[in-house]
């Protein structure tokens, strides 16, 4: 009942002054995918707009934009949106923060969950692991810094396996290619074949902000802005949290 009321209210607000239904083209990285899809379904029901979304990794998003592909909306890490604004691929002043995620740890389903409760415990776990998965996205870049901060980057080098852009670290863990893996929490909690262990310990944790920006070549900019307004509204917070993220 509550969701129905939210959808009706949001629809009335968004459709005022927007009589024509549109198809909104979105290019997005994957960290916010599950929450975003649930909210998009509500948005489509409320407004009559349709949303066509391509999900891929950060490196692939950057390549698609560099190659001149046209979208209405881009969703990726906040600093990456800023980079696209600087490159002229996103509209200046259009960045709106959507949701944030910490980095988490996972193991293969049914495997013993290692101790990651402190920096010291995580260090021992990493040294004991036979293989470690990490991503090409923001969490992967960050984890390389964590390994260095723990003073074990050199010792781990031969154990590391990085996913190609757009491939979830959970794929490596579920297949047994890596014993343990690190990625945004929201990308681990729903993945089949793995068990989410928990977040990085507090002293090593960093939250990554994911944001939306209007593409410079947008044909449906007004509808895209309405979508951003919907997915970042206070009513969206419970959906965002349900999927391992925190509202912006």
matplotlib code that plots the C-alpha trace (Angstrom):
import matplotlib.pyplot as plt

x = [0.0, 2.8, 4.6, 1.4, 0.9, 4.5, 4.2, 1.0, 2.3, 5.6, 3.7, 1.5, 4.5, 6.7, 4.0, 2.9, 4.2, 5.4, 2.5, 4.5, 6.0, 9.6, 12.2, 15.2, 18.5, 20.8, 24.4, 25.3, 28.0, 26.8, 27.2, 23.7, 22.1, 19.7, 18.3, 18.2, 16.1, 13.6, 13.2, 13.0, 10.1, 8.3, 9.2, 7.9, 4.6, 4.3, 5.1, 4.5, 8.1, 10.3, 13.9, 16.4, 19.6, 23.0, 25.0, 28.7, 32.0, 33.6, 36.3, 33.6, 31.4, 34.4, 35.2, 31.6, 31.4, 34.8, 33.6, 30.7, 27.8, 24.8, 22.6, 20.3, 21.8, 25.0, 25.4, 28.8, 31.1, 30.8, 34.4, 34.0, 30.9, 33.0, 35.6, 33.0, 31.8, 35.4, 35.6, 32.4, 30.5, 28.2, 26.4, 28.1, 26.1, 24.0, 25.7, 23.3, 24.5, 22.4, 23.8, 27.0, 28.6, 31.4, 33.7, 33.0, 34.4, 33.0, 33.9, 32.5, 29.1, 29.6, 33.2, 34.5, 34.1, 37.5, 38.1, 38.1, 37.1, 40.2, 43.0, 45.3, 42.8, 42.3, 46.0, 46.3, 43.4, 44.9, 48.3, 46.7, 44.5, 45.6, 44.0, 42.3, 39.8, 39.3, 37.6, 38.6, 36.2, 36.6, 36.7, 39.5, 41.6, 40.9, 41.9, 45.3, 45.8, 44.6, 47.1, 49.8, 48.6, 48.8, 52.3, 51.7, 51.2, 54.4, 53.5, 50.0, 51.0, 51.1, 47.8, 45.7, 43.2, 41.4, 38.1, 37.7, 35.5, 31.8, 32.5, 31.5, 34.1, 31.5, 32.0, 35.6, 34.6, 31.6, 33.7, 36.5, 39.0, 39.6, 39.3, 38.2, 37.1, 36.5, 34.0, 31.3, 29.0, 25.9, 27.6, 28.2, 25.1, 22.8, 25.4, 24.5, 27.1, 28.9, 28.6, 29.0, 31.4, 31.1, 32.5, 36.1, 37.0, 36.2, 39.7, 40.1, 36.6, 35.9, 32.5, 32.2, 29.5, 27.6, 26.1, 24.0, 24.8, 22.9, 24.7, 25.8, 24.0, 20.8, 17.6, 15.4, 17.1, 13.9, 12.7, 16.2, 16.1, 12.7, 14.2, 17.0, 14.6, 12.6, 15.5, 17.0, 13.8, 13.5, 10.9, 13.6, 15.8, 14.3, 14.9, 18.5, 19.3, 17.6, 20.2, 23.4, 23.7, 23.2, 21.3, 23.4]
y = [0.0, 2.4, 1.7, 2.3, 5.7, 6.7, 5.7, 7.6, 10.7, 10.6, 10.1, 13.1, 15.3, 14.0, 14.1, 17.7, 19.5, 16.2, 15.0, 12.9, 9.5, 9.1, 6.3, 7.2, 5.7, 5.1, 3.9, 2.7, 0.9, -2.1, -1.2, 0.4, -2.0, -3.9, -0.9, 1.1, -1.6, -1.8, 2.0, 2.2, -0.3, 2.1, 5.1, 3.5, 2.6, 6.1, 8.1, 6.0, 6.6, 3.7, 3.2, 1.3, 0.7, -0.7, -2.0, -2.6, -1.9, 1.5, 1.0, -0.1, 2.9, 5.3, 3.6, 3.8, 7.5, 8.1, 6.3, 8.8, 6.6, 8.7, 8.3, 10.5, 9.6, 8.2, 6.6, 5.8, 6.8, 10.5, 11.4, 9.6, 11.7, 14.8, 13.5, 13.1, 16.7, 17.8, 15.9, 17.5, 14.2, 15.1, 18.4, 20.8, 21.1, 18.0, 15.6, 14.3, 11.9, 8.7, 6.1, 5.1, 1.7, 0.4, -2.4, -5.9, -9.4, -12.7, -16.4, -19.3, -20.5, -22.9, -22.0, -21.0, -17.3, -15.7, -13.2, -9.6, -7.9, -5.7, -4.5, -7.1, -9.9, -8.9, -8.9, -12.5, -13.6, -12.1, -13.7, -17.1, -16.9, -18.9, -16.5, -13.1, -11.5, -7.8, -5.6, -3.0, -0.6, 1.9, -0.9, -2.6, 0.5, 1.1, -2.4, -2.1, 0.8, -1.2, -4.0, -1.4, 0.3, -3.1, -3.5, -6.8, -5.6, -7.4, -10.7, -10.7, -9.8, -13.4, -14.3, -11.5, -12.0, -9.0, -9.3, -7.8, -4.7, -5.6, -9.0, -9.4, -10.6, -13.0, -14.9, -15.7, -16.6, -18.8, -20.7, -21.3, -19.3, -17.2, -18.2, -14.7, -11.6, -7.8, -5.6, -3.0, -4.6, -4.1, -6.2, -9.1, -9.4, -10.8, -12.8, -16.5, -19.1, -17.0, -16.0, -12.4, -12.2, -8.5, -5.0, -4.0, -3.1, 0.5, 1.8, 0.5, 1.2, 3.9, 4.7, 5.3, 7.7, 6.8, 9.6, 10.4, 13.0, 14.1, 13.1, 16.0, 14.4, 13.7, 13.8, 13.2, 15.4, 16.5, 12.9, 11.8, 14.6, 13.3, 9.8, 11.2, 13.1, 9.8, 7.5, 10.1, 11.1, 10.4, 7.6, 5.7, 5.3, 2.0, 0.4, 1.7, 0.3, -3.1, -3.6, -3.0, 0.7, 3.9, 6.9, 9.8]
z = [0.0, 0.9, -2.3, -4.3, -2.6, -3.3, -7.0, -7.4, -5.7, -7.6, -10.9, -10.4, -9.6, -12.5, -15.1, -14.4, -17.5, -19.1, -21.2, -23.7, -22.7, -23.6, -23.9, -21.8, -22.7, -19.7, -19.5, -16.0, -14.1, -12.0, -8.4, -8.1, -10.6, -8.3, -6.5, -9.7, -11.5, -8.7, -8.7, -12.5, -12.5, -10.1, -12.3, -15.5, -13.8, -12.3, -15.5, -18.6, -19.6, -20.7, -19.6, -21.6, -19.6, -20.6, -17.6, -17.9, -16.0, -15.5, -18.1, -20.7, -19.8, -20.4, -23.7, -25.0, -24.1, -25.7, -28.8, -29.1, -28.1, -27.2, -24.1, -22.0, -18.6, -17.3, -13.8, -12.4, -9.5, -8.7, -9.6, -12.9, -13.7, -12.9, -15.4, -18.1, -17.5, -17.9, -21.2, -22.4, -22.4, -19.6, -18.9, -16.5, -13.2, -14.0, -11.5, -8.8, -6.2, -6.1, -3.6, -1.9, -1.2, 0.8, -0.3, 1.0, 1.1, -0.1, -0.4, -2.3, -1.0, 2.0, 2.5, 6.0, 6.5, 7.3, 10.0, 8.6, 11.8, 12.0, 9.8, 11.5, 10.9, 7.3, 6.7, 8.1, 6.0, 2.8, 3.5, 4.1, 1.0, -2.1, -4.6, -4.4, -6.8, -7.3, -10.0, -12.6, -11.0, -8.1, -5.5, -7.3, -7.5, -3.9, -2.8, -4.4, -2.1, 0.9, 0.1, 0.0, 3.2, 5.0, 3.7, 1.8, -1.8, -2.9, -1.2, -2.7, -6.2, -7.4, -5.9, -7.5, -10.3, -11.8, -13.6, -17.0, -17.1, -16.6, -15.0, -11.4, -8.9, -7.7, -10.9, -9.9, -6.4, -7.4, -10.0, -7.5, -9.6, -6.4, -2.8, -1.7, -3.5, -3.0, -4.6, -3.8, -1.2, -3.4, -6.1, -3.7, -1.6, -4.3, -6.3, -6.6, -5.5, -3.0, 0.6, 1.6, 4.6, 5.5, 4.9, 5.2, 8.8, 9.6, 9.6, 6.0, 4.7, 2.1, 0.7, -3.0, -4.2, -7.3, -9.2, -12.3, -15.0, -18.1, -21.3, -23.5, -26.4, -24.5, -26.6, -23.6, -21.0, -19.2, -18.9, -17.7, -15.0, -13.9, -13.6, -11.5, -9.3, -8.7, -7.9, -5.5, -3.7, 0.0, -0.8, -2.6, 0.5, 1.7, -1.8, -1.9, 1.6, 0.8, -1.9, 0.1, -0.5, 1.4, 0.1, -1.0]

ax = plt.figure().add_subplot(projection="3d")
ax.plot(x, y, z, "-o")
ax.set_aspect("equal")
plt.show()
